[in-house]
């Protein structure tokens, strides 16, 4: 639970003494935060704490120092629900004054049955309700003396990168997913609101914007790509136009959760020109047509391979990350083998794989007989082994190249950073041994000297 430092405030007309200001600061109510789940939930937490901080609340680094604890939950998988309930229980045991929000909040009765003492339960992205619940638990200061919140708000990521959420919810109805039930249908932000936030972040020193939503390439569909005023012109809430505008800010722009709709093709030239990072996070989920149909996903794996070739022809440096599910109900050995063959041919740079886990309320649970756990486990290991070979081939091709690297960490031994093909937390790293004269947020050029399946090592050649 972070505790940002307060900045010096402007003197009020009554000119309160430093002692009075310190007393007021000490009297400020303190909020603890436990944030679980995906980056989209992390953005929700950031917005909530930004609002609370602007009202004079302090953030507590531990349970003991908090007047109330906010637990932002995840409710996507049963294992995530269990983790969320355990986090609520821990907060109740160590503090006792707890407000619950997030995706598991839609199961209010379940939360209250297990933890009847929580002060309030709200659902996902219900910012006003969460803040109101905190107000009820611990009233805010009436008139704080300090200027508490920077223009870009508070963030739980390192200063040099930040997530930029462009929409809420999802209109897709994948059979394994209950996100539309948890977070609702697609609700896009006006394009000028997105750009205003992005500009504030860049002005504050953010070097990398990670664009997120549940379905990024569907941005604007719900509001019919409405125009909004931006720098003397009208900016459409459309995927391509937003990418063009973000690409003009001078920061790295990384696109996550992009469904491969036809209009995505138009963004590839922006990547080739260096305006958008040559990176697409596309959740393919499987390759066998029969399984994809059962998942309610596009089932044209051969066309997808042809499309990947066209994208790489436009942008040879393109890296594609994806996620897949093995052991989906009804998945046969033939289906799985088709997936392995497709994976070998697709040559995706980064891949995550999950063993299918039944989600309460998901249509997939009733599709077919469940795949035994031992079969899921065996297929997962085979999948990861196949992808390791592909990943090793991709990273080996980087050896000898000079690449841009954004620095994440520096210690006495050197620096750790990421290339344009690596998102924080989920992809690989670039290790720069001996590079101690750089700092987090620097973007340097490095020559790659070695590589394994996931990471590369290099030497700084230019800062």
N, C-alpha and C positions, 0 to 999 in steps of 0.2 A: 504494500500500500504506500504509494509515493507521497512525499511531503515536499512540494515545491517551496522555494524560498520566496517570501514576500518582498516586494520592492519598496523603496522609500516612497511614502505618499506625499501629496501636495498638502500644504498647510491650509486648514480651514479658516474661515473668517474669524472665529473665536480664538485662533492660535493656541490649541491645546498643547500643553507641555509635552516634551518627550516622554516623561514618566506617565502622563495620562494616555499617550498613544500606545505605549507598551502595555499598560493595563488593559486598554481596549483590545489590543491584539491578543493578549492572553485569555481574554474573556470570549474570544471567538469560538463558536461551536466547531467541533472537529468531527470529520466524517472519514470512516475507514472504507476501503473499496476492495472487493474481490471480484475480478473480471475473468470469466471463463468463456470458452467457445472460440469462434472464428474471428478474423479481422473485422467483420461487419459488426459483431458484438463489441469489439474493442472500440470502434468508432462511437457506438452508442454510449459506452462508458466515458469516452472523452467529452462528448457533448454534455453529458450529465454533470461531470465534475467541473467543466468550464462554466456552466450556469451556476452551480453551487459556489464555486470560487468567486465569481463575480458578485455574489450576494454576501460575501464576507466569511464564508466557511473556510476553515483550514482543512487540510488533508492529513490524516493520521497514518503513521508508518506501521502501527501495530494495533491490535485489538484493544489493549489496555488503555491507550490514549484516546480512543474514539468515543464520542457521545452517541453515535449511531453507526452501524455498519451496513453498507449497501452491497448486496451480492447479486451480480449480473450473471444469470444462469445460462446454460446451454441445454436444449431439450431435443436435439436431433436424433441421437441414438440412445438406446437403453443404458449403455455404459456411460454416456455423457449425462443422462438424467441422474444416474446413481452418484456420479462425481459431484453434480450440483447439489443434490440432497445432502451429501456428506459435507460439502462446503458450508451449507446453511447450518447444519448441525454444529460444525466447529465454531462458526461465528456466534451461534446461540450460547454454546458452552463457555466461550472465552469472553463474550461481551454481553449478550442477552438482549440487546436492542438492535433488531435486524429488519431491514427493508429488502424485499426480494423483487427483482425485475428480470427481464430477459425472456428467452424462448420457453423455458419451463414454466414461466408465469401463467401460461394459458391453462395449466393444470393446477389451478389455485387450490381446489379441494384436496388434491394429493399432497401438496406442500403443507397445507394447514393440518391435514390428518397426521403427518409425520412430525411437524414442528408447529404446534398450535400457538406458540408464543410469539411468532413473528409479528411485527407491527403492521405490515402491509405487503400485498402482493400485486404487482402490475405485470403486464405483458411486454413483448418486445417493442422497441422504439416508441414507448409511451413516455416521452421525456417530461411532459408537464405533470403527469400523474406521479412520476417518481419524485420529482422535485417537491411536489405538494406533500407527498408522504414524508419526506425528510423534514419539511417545514413543520408538519404536525408533530414529528418526533422531537425535533430540536429547532425552535424558531431561529431565524437568521438575525444577525445584528441589524439594528435599525439603520445606522448610518456609519459604515466602516470608514476609517480615516485613510486607509491604504488603497492605492491603485493595484488591485489584486490580480488582474487577468491581462495578459498580453493580447494584442489584437487577433492573433491566430488561434487563441484558445489554449487549453492545456492538452498535452498529448502524453500517451504512455509508451511511445516509441522513442528511440534516440533522436536527437535534434535534427539530424541530417536527412531523415526520411519520414514520411507520413502517409497514412492511408487516406484516400479521398473517396468517400462514398457518394455515388451519383444517383442512386435510386434505392428504394426499399421493395421488398416483396418479389413475387415471381408469378408469371402467368402460365408457366409450364406445369404439366401434371405427370411428372415421371412417377412410375409406379412404386419406386423404392423410397420416395421422398415425401415428407410432410411439411416442408418449408412453407408452401402457400397457406397451409392451415395455421402455421405458427406466426408467420410474418405478413400474411395477406397477399393480395394481388400487387402487381407492379405499380409503383408510385414513383415517378421520376421527379427529380429536382429541376427547377428552372435552370437553363444553361447559364444565365448570368450569376445565379447564386453559386453554382459550382465554380465558375471562374473567379468570383470574388474570393471564395475560400482558398482556391489554389494560389491566387496572387498573394494573399496574406501569408500563406505558408512559405512561399518562395522568398518573399521579402524578409521573413524571419530567419532565413538561413537554410530552409529545407532544400536539399539537392536532388531528392528523388520522390516523385509522387506515384504512389501505388493505387491505381484506379480500381475500385471494387464495387460490387453490387452482387445480387444473386444471378443476374443475367445482364451482363454489361452491354452486350451488343444489341439488346432490346431497348436500350435507353431511348426515352422519348415517345415510344409507341403509344403509351397510355394517354399522353397529352397531345397526341397528333403532331409531334415534333414542333410544338409551339415556339414562336420566336419571342425573345426577350431583349431589351436594350442592353448593349454592351459596347462601350467605347465608341459611341456615336453611330453604331450600326445595329442591325438586328441579327441576333445569333440564334440559330435553330437548335432545339434540343434533339439533335440527331447524332448518332455515333460518330460519323465521319467529321462533321463540323466541330464537335466537341474535341476530338483528337487533334484537329488542325489548330484550334485555339490553345489547347494545353501545350502543344508542341512549340508554340511561339514564346513560351515563358523562360526558356533556357535551362530548364531542369530535366533530369531523366524522367520519362513518363512510361510506366510499366502497366500493361493491361492484364487484368485478372478476370477469370470466370467469363470468358468470351465464347458464346455459342457460335458455331461456324455458319451463320446465316450468309446468304450470297453477298450482302453488302459489306461484309468484312473484307472482301477482296480489295476494296478501294483504299483500305488503310495501309496495305503493304507498301505502296510507293512512299508513304510518309516514313516508314521504317527504313527503306532503302536510302532516303535522303537524310537520315539521322535525326529527324524531328521527334519520332517516337522510338522507344527501344525496340530492337528486333527480337521481340519476345511475345509469345501468345500463350496464355494459360487457358487451355480448352479441355473441358471435362468430357472426353469421349466415352468413358465408362465401359465399353466393350467393343468387339468387332464382329461377333457372330450375328448375322441378320435375325435369327430366331430369338436370340437373347435380347437384342436391341428392341425388337418389336414388343417383347414382353415388358421391357423397361419403359416403353412408350418413348423411345428415343429414335432419332433418324437412323435408318438401317441401310446405308449406302456406303459400305466400307471401301469398295473398289473405287467409287467416285471420290471418296475422301482421299485415298492415296494419290489419285491423279491431281486432285486439288492441291495437296501438299507439294507436289512437284512444281505446279504452276507458281505457288507462293515462293518457293525457293528460287525459281528462275527470276522472279522480280527482286527478291531480297535474299541473296545467297547466305547471309549471316544469320538468318532467322533461326531462333531456337524455340521449340514448342515443348511446353510442359503439359502433362495431362494426368488424369486419375482414372483408375479402372477398378471394377468390382469383380472378384472371382467368387465362385460358389453361389451365384444367383439362383433362386429356385428354378429347378428344371434344367440348369446348365449341364450339358453332357460332356463327355470327354472329347467328342468331336468338336463341340462348340469351343471348348477351351483350347484345343490344338489350333483351331482357326485363329483364335486370339493371339496365340504365340507366333504363328506365321505372319500375321498382320503386323505385330509389334516389331518383328525383325525387319520387315520391309519398310515400315513407316520411319524408323530411325529417329524416334523422338528423343530430345536431349535430356529431359527430366521426366520421371514418371513416379507416381505414387500408386500403391495398390492396397485395396482394402478387402478383407474377407466379409462377405455379405452378413449383415447383422439385422435380424428382424426389428422393425421399428413399429411400435404400437400405432395403429391407424393407417399404415401404409398398405396400398392395394397389393403390393408384391407378395405379401404374406400368404395370400390365397391363390396365387397363380399355379403353383405346382408343388410337388413334394420337396421338402427342404433337402439341400445337399448336406450329407453328413459332415460334422466338424472336422473329422480327420481328413476327409477329401478336400475340404476348403483349405486346410493347412498345407497339405501336400501341393495343391495347385498354386498357392501363394508362393511357396518356396521355389517352385519351377518358374513361375512368372518372374520373380525377382532375379533369379539366376540368368534368365534370358535377357532381361533388361540391363543387367550389369554388363553383359557383353556389348550391348548397343552403346551404353553410356561410356564405357571404356574407349570404344572406337571414336565417339564424338569428342571426348576430352583429349584423346591422344592427338587429334588433328589440330589442337590449339598449340601444341609444343612448337616453339620457334616463332610463334606469332607475337606481335606487340599489341596489347589490348588495354583498354581503359578499365581502371579498377577504382571503385569507390571504397574508401577506407571505413571499416566499422569499428575496429578495436586496435589499440596499440599498447604494447608492453615492452619490457626490457629486451625481449628476444626479437621483436619485429612487429609487423602489422598483419592483420587479417582483414580482407576485403572481399568484394564481390565484383564479378564482371557484369556486363550488360545482359548476360544470359542467366543470371542467378538472382532470384528474389530472396529477401531476408527470411530466415527461419526455415524455409522449406527446400531450398536448393543448395548447391555446393558453395565452396569458399575458394578464395585465392590467398595463399599463404606467401607473405613477403618477408622471409627471414632477414633480419638485420636492418629492416626499414624502420628506424626509430625516429626519424626526423619528419614524420608526417603526423597528422591528427585525424580523428574521426570526422568524416564529411569531406576530406580532401579527395579529389579525383586525380589519379596519377596514371601514367603509362608504364606498363610493365611487360617485360619479355618473358614468356612462359618457358620454363626450363624442364618441367616434369609434370606428370599427370597420373591420377589413378581413376577409378570408375566414377568418382563424384567431384573430386577437388583437383586444383592445379596449384603449382608452385612457380614463383617467378622472381624476377629482379627488377627493381624500379629503374627505369631509364630516363624518365622525365616527370617533373612535378608541375 
